Structure formats: C-alpha cells, structure tokens
Amino acid sequence: MITAGIIGGAGYTAGELIRLLLHHKETSIDFVYSTSNAGNKLYKIHQDLIGTSEMEFSSDINPEIDVLFLCL
C-alpha cells in the first residue's frame, strides 16, 4: 500500500487527484493539506466526493508518507 499526502488540496487539480487516489486499491491518502480549509470535510469543496469520503482537510503535514503531491 502506498501512502500519499497532498498539499494544496482545495483546487481543481487536487480534487481530481483525490478522486483518483480514493478509488485506487493500492493507495491510501494520509492527509490533504489546506490552510484555508483545515478542519472542513473534503466534500465541502469537492462536491463530487459527497458520499465517497469523510476525510477532512488538514493543517498538519505528516512526513511519514511514501509520496507527496503538490497541487499548488
């Protein structure tokens, strides 16, 4: 299992990446970082994720991941 983190999670590119990673059986998302949306559910910004994930945007970055995506 590959553990991923995403920085800049509120934009269109991040939304598409989140959708792809949520449906990829070999990947798990550890965090989606956004300073302006920290604490909000992902689906509040990316409405196509309603019913798919209960994840929240994070204000913390976990260095213990396998891959980091920058969607800035």
Contacts in CASP RR format, 6 or more apart in sequence:
PFRMAT RR
TARGET T0000
AUTHOR 0000-0000-0000
METHOD contacts of the structure
MODEL  1
MITAGIIGGAGYTAGELIRLLLHHKETSIDFVYSTSNAGNKLYKIHQDLI
GTSEMEFSSDINPEIDVLFLCL
1 26 0 8 1.000
1 27 0 8 1.000
1 28 0 8 1.000
2 26 0 8 1.000
2 27 0 8 1.000
2 28 0 8 1.000
2 66 0 8 1.000
2 67 0 8 1.000
3 27 0 8 1.000
3 28 0 8 1.000
3 29 0 8 1.000
3 30 0 8 1.000
3 64 0 8 1.000
3 65 0 8 1.000
3 66 0 8 1.000
3 67 0 8 1.000
4 21 0 8 1.000
4 27 0 8 1.000
4 28 0 8 1.000
4 29 0 8 1.000
4 30 0 8 1.000
4 65 0 8 1.000
4 66 0 8 1.000
4 67 0 8 1.000
4 68 0 8 1.000
4 69 0 8 1.000
5 29 0 8 1.000
5 30 0 8 1.000
5 31 0 8 1.000
5 32 0 8 1.000
5 33 0 8 1.000
5 62 0 8 1.000
5 65 0 8 1.000
5 67 0 8 1.000
5 68 0 8 1.000
5 69 0 8 1.000
6 14 0 8 1.000
6 17 0 8 1.000
6 18 0 8 1.000
6 29 0 8 1.000
6 31 0 8 1.000
6 32 0 8 1.000
6 33 0 8 1.000
6 68 0 8 1.000
6 69 0 8 1.000
6 71 0 8 1.000
7 33 0 8 1.000
7 61 0 8 1.000
7 68 0 8 1.000
7 69 0 8 1.000
7 70 0 8 1.000
7 71 0 8 1.000
7 72 0 8 1.000
8 14 0 8 1.000
8 32 0 8 1.000
8 33 0 8 1.000
8 34 0 8 1.000
8 70 0 8 1.000
8 71 0 8 1.000
8 72 0 8 1.000
9 15 0 8 1.000
9 18 0 8 1.000
9 32 0 8 1.000
9 33 0 8 1.000
9 34 0 8 1.000
9 37 0 8 1.000
9 45 0 8 1.000
9 57 0 8 1.000
9 71 0 8 1.000
10 34 0 8 1.000
10 36 0 8 1.000
10 37 0 8 1.000
10 45 0 8 1.000
10 57 0 8 1.000
11 45 0 8 1.000
11 71 0 8 1.000
13 71 0 8 1.000
14 32 0 8 1.000
14 46 0 8 1.000
14 69 0 8 1.000
14 71 0 8 1.000
15 46 0 8 1.000
15 48 0 8 1.000
15 49 0 8 1.000
15 71 0 8 1.000
17 69 0 8 1.000
17 71 0 8 1.000
18 29 0 8 1.000
18 32 0 8 1.000
18 42 0 8 1.000
18 46 0 8 1.000
18 49 0 8 1.000
18 53 0 8 1.000
19 46 0 8 1.000
19 48 0 8 1.000
19 49 0 8 1.000
19 52 0 8 1.000
21 27 0 8 1.000
21 28 0 8 1.000
21 29 0 8 1.000
22 29 0 8 1.000
22 49 0 8 1.000
22 52 0 8 1.000
22 53 0 8 1.000
29 55 0 8 1.000
30 62 0 8 1.000
30 64 0 8 1.000
30 65 0 8 1.000
31 58 0 8 1.000
31 60 0 8 1.000
31 61 0 8 1.000
31 62 0 8 1.000
31 65 0 8 1.000
32 42 0 8 1.000
32 55 0 8 1.000
32 57 0 8 1.000
32 58 0 8 1.000
33 57 0 8 1.000
33 58 0 8 1.000
33 59 0 8 1.000
33 60 0 8 1.000
33 61 0 8 1.000
34 57 0 8 1.000
34 58 0 8 1.000
34 59 0 8 1.000
35 59 0 8 1.000
37 44 0 8 1.000
37 45 0 8 1.000
37 57 0 8 1.000
38 56 0 8 1.000
38 57 0 8 1.000
38 58 0 8 1.000
38 59 0 8 1.000
39 56 0 8 1.000
39 57 0 8 1.000
39 58 0 8 1.000
39 59 0 8 1.000
40 56 0 8 1.000
40 57 0 8 1.000
41 54 0 8 1.000
41 55 0 8 1.000
41 56 0 8 1.000
41 57 0 8 1.000
42 49 0 8 1.000
42 53 0 8 1.000
42 55 0 8 1.000
42 56 0 8 1.000
42 57 0 8 1.000
43 49 0 8 1.000
43 50 0 8 1.000
43 51 0 8 1.000
43 52 0 8 1.000
43 53 0 8 1.000
45 57 0 8 1.000
END
